[in-house]
Amino acid sequence: MALDQHQPPVTLFIRLKLRVMANNMRGKGWRIALFMIGLVVGLWWSVTALLLLAAPGLAGDLDAAVLASALGGAVLVVSWVLLPLILFGVDETLDPARFALLPVRRRTLVTGLLAAALVGIPAFAAAVATTGLVITAALLGGWSAALVQALGVAAGLLLCVAASRAVTSAFATMLRSRKVRDLAAILLACLAALLGPVQIGAMALAENADWERLRGPARVLGWTPLAAPYTVGVDIAEGRAWAAPLKLLITAATIALLLWWWSRTLESAMVGAENAGPARTAVPAGASAVAQLFPRSMPWLPRTRYGALVAREARYWWRDARRRAGLITFAVIGVIMPVMVNIGSGGLSSGSAHPVVISLIMVFVGVLGAATLANQFGYDGSAYAANVVAGVPGAVELRARLTAFTTYLGPLLLVIAAIVAVFLREPSWIGVMIGSLAAAYGSGLAVNLFVSLHGAYALPETSNPFAINTGSGVAKSLLSILGLIGAAAVSIPIVVVTALAGDAPAWLWLAAPIGLAYGAGAAWLGTYMVGDMLDRQMPELLQTITPNR
């Protein structure tokens, strides 16, 4: 009884989140700027969605309102579930693991964290966007329909947040197993890679869709938890008032089930620990302990400080779930995107492609691969202190990081060039493809070295691999875009030469070595220049990437 009487109120979690957010931004102008940019982007998106969802009501079209409410609501819920997993992560300003030793009941913790999750840019943007459904309901069914739809919008927001937190918490719990982590990384990478093709297919479908035939599936979708809370206003407007309480009941039951699921996985994520895994094998006789630190797949590494750094980074890129997911995502996107762009641009696979177009596509793939390093120091977190204490020269460290990363990306780039050449049925252009890829990749490495030093941000120390700090979702997007634009600009010379040379036989053979030399030179110059900056900014960088406790 005493424990129940001393449980913290829900408002305490909200105040705590606001306090942590304010402390994280205090004295850090770039974080405040990123938060404001995220707020502006969220407002732009939400106002656009509001106008689209309010359009059926303004036009007085009840059939369009059925489609907009059902399809729009379902897309919103699915986006809340999938996007944190494959793109932005989930805001964990209040890390649940920090409540593990406090006498807080699980029900109180889940309720408080749910309330705190409602305080943020994503929830605010979703609430503003779905206000368009309230406007539509008011114009088509009067104040009663608007009142019911407002209740549905509030329930839908709770559904989105509960579903997002339950799914990410469950994935974080399951990902303690190495096998499950590998499978999840592949699946999520495939989902991320399919966003582009799905968008192309959706646009093509929207242009030729028979909207009359979609009305039936939309009504069925309205009885599922995905769209039930967003279609109650339309039901009132159509004179089917009996359907509204049933759909709200479906929504309430789904929210209760999700919160129960979240509470179970949340407790496991708070107190669980990774399995120790299989026991390590003994060091073979005659082999030194230092030799065991170098991967067997890299016998060429020198037994020096540079070689040790390469070995460490190569091991991290494969064992760290966040880094490994980035590699797999690029492997899938690097193959699918060029093929989809070719298909969507009018049949380039039929022999009508030009080397300039192929060079531009390969430049995009190359800079996309290098953009993975936009926050390379953020992966280290407080562990970067070891490099600071050891006094590792900046240029040596950067060259080691690029070498380790290229051991994975280099073979992938060659495979991508070969697959695209086979798809286009132009094997003679593989030299142009490799040259463009190498030039863009090297340029991207150089640009992203600058970005990773001056735009580094901390990643949270949590058992949830999808967690991010407040504002980091915007930072992640902006850093990636900045790296892509800068690397593409530096890669322009290889495209210009391709445009001037055309399909001349000499250039088809010289493109590969020239592109390799250009990319290697750009990467070397980047390590030289940024390495000197890193030597002077190591303490500041460590402070930036160390998570606030």
Secondary structure by P-SEA (a helix, b strand, c coil): cccccccccaaaaaaaaaaaaaaaacccaaaaaaaaaaaaaaaaaaaaaaaaaacccccccaaaaaaaaaaaaaaaaaaacccccccccccccccccccccccccaaaaaaaaaaaaaccaaaaaaaaaaaaaaaaaaacccaaaaaaaaaaaaaaaaaaaaaaaaaaaaaaaacccaaaaaaaaaaaaaaaaaaaaaaaaaaaaaaccccccaaaaaaaaaacccccccaaaaaaaacaaaaaaaaaaaaaaaaaaaaaaaaaaaaaaaccccccccccccccccccccccccccccccccccaaaaaaaaaaaaacccaaaaaaaaaaaaaacaaaaaaaaaacccccccccaaaaaaaaaaaaaaaacccccccccccccaaaaaaacccaaaaaaaaaaaaaaaaaaaaaaaaaaaaaaaccccaaaaaaaaaaaaaaaaaaaaaaaaacbbbbbbbcccccccccaaaaaaaaaaaaaaaaaaaaaaaaaaaaaaacccaaaaaaaaaaaaaaaaaaaaaaaaaaaaaaaacaaaaaaaacccc
